[in-house]
Amino acid sequence: MRGTGPPPRHAAGHREGAAGLTTHAPQATTRAAVLPGSLDEAVEALAAMPAAVPVAGGTDLMAQVNAGQLRPAALVGLGRISEIRGWQYQDGNALLGAGLTHARIGRPDFAALIPGLAAAARAAGPPQIRNAATLGGNIASGAPAGDTLPVLAALEATLIIAGQGGARREVPVSHLLAGMDMLGPAELIGFVRVPLLHAPQVFLKATGRTGPGRAMASVALVLDPARRGVRCAVGAIAPMPLRPLEAEQWVASLIDWDGERGALVPEAVHAFGEYVAAACVPDPEPAPDGTRQQLPPAVLHLRRTVAVLARRALGRALS
């Protein structure tokens, strides 16, 4: 089964800022920069300047500027908003500020909290990128190779989006990434709510020749003993992370949740990898005459890569 919805739909003439707002971004020289001190002030600044682009770490935004793809008329900087740069516990969940950097998420104290997300953050490029890139920016940019995205999808995280007048609304991260529920004008991702599973989580990626640290394919896998479930998300191979739901349900039914979880036979672990890969990189549709075409070599290699990552992730989680 492929993902939970169609690829993201961005209106023509719009760009995504690094902190989570889809705004008009005309090709003009930047004339204004605002540095609000709170999330609500940032929202109001965006409402007052419809052409402004929000910026936190700026890693994606500056890449667009340097490539000549974007010339924002104004910027709303989010670096001074302390409320979105930390986290807190909330009813069995972690409430993560959208301004958390990958470097902060990758530290040992955070890894003890959400190990899969910490592993993804540590894998997200060189130190200078991790020191600047933020969780909210990774989500808002929605780049297919974003390392945190499959982990958030597998964890079934929820976004808390700030709007005008102190309004807050909640959206499953998978809905935003799939384009099912887009950010409106003068809205920002404020926080990310992640369930604390207290169970194994694994993130793996293959980089190939796609550039330093850039994923060719990635797999996030988490065990959820309370719900007797396995959740897996495959990143970088489609516009949004893909959840192979049937493969998840199949392997979860084989696990002895009350006994030795690691007792799954190697053949089942191998079959899970193949199941995930076939769901996310399917065979071509039959031709009108009924003949079946072969996958191109590059796509076949991608499918094999996904299969290897998925079975390794499951093996590590069960061990």
QUISUL-V819909 format. One record per backbone hydrogen bond with DSSP energy under -0.5 kcal/mol. NH is the residue of the N-H (numbers start at 1). CO is the residue of the C=O. Records with the same first field share a line. If there is no record, write none. Layout:
# QUISUL-V819909
NH=CO ; CO
This chain:
# QUISUL-V819909
10=8
11=9
14=11
15=23
17=15 ; 21
18=54
19=54
20=17
23=15 ; 21
24=50
25=13
28=26 ; 71
31=73
32=73
34=75
36=77
42=38
43=39
44=40
45=41
46=42
47=43
48=44
49=45
52=49
53=74
55=76
62=58
63=59
64=60
65=61
66=62
67=63
68=65
69=64
70=64
73=51
74=51
75=32
76=53
77=34 ; 75
78=55
81=78
82=80
84=81
85=82
88=95
90=93
93=90
94=194
95=88 ; 93
96=94 ; 192
97=86
98=190
99=84
100=97
102=130 ; 133
103=130
105=101
106=102
107=104
111=107
112=108
113=110
114=110
118=114
119=115
120=116
121=117
122=118
123=119
124=121
125=123
129=126
130=126
131=127
132=128 ; 129
133=129
135=100
136=98
137=98
138=134
139=135
140=136
141=137
142=138
146=143
149=146
150=146
151=147
152=148
153=149
154=150
155=151
156=153
157=152
158=193
159=171
160=191
161=159 ; 169
162=188
163=167
166=163
167=164
169=161
171=159
173=157
175=172
176=172
177=173
178=174
179=176
180=175
181=175
187=184
188=162
189=19
190=160 ; 188
191=160
192=96
193=158
194=94 ; 192
195=155
196=92
197=195
202=221
204=219
206=217
210=207
214=211
216=206
217=206
218=235
219=204
220=233
221=202
222=231
223=200
224=229
227=224
228=224 ; 225
229=224
231=222
233=220
234=242
235=218 ; 233
236=144
242=234
244=242
245=243
248=244
249=245
250=246
251=247
252=248
253=249
254=250 ; 251
255=251 ; 252
257=255
259=256
261=259
263=260
264=261
268=265
269=265
270=266
271=267
272=268
273=269
274=270
275=271
276=272
277=273
278=274
279=275
280=276
281=277
287=291
290=287
300=296
301=297
302=298
303=299
304=300
305=301
306=302
307=303
308=304
309=305
310=306
311=307
312=308
313=309
314=310
315=311
316=312
317=313
318=314
319=315
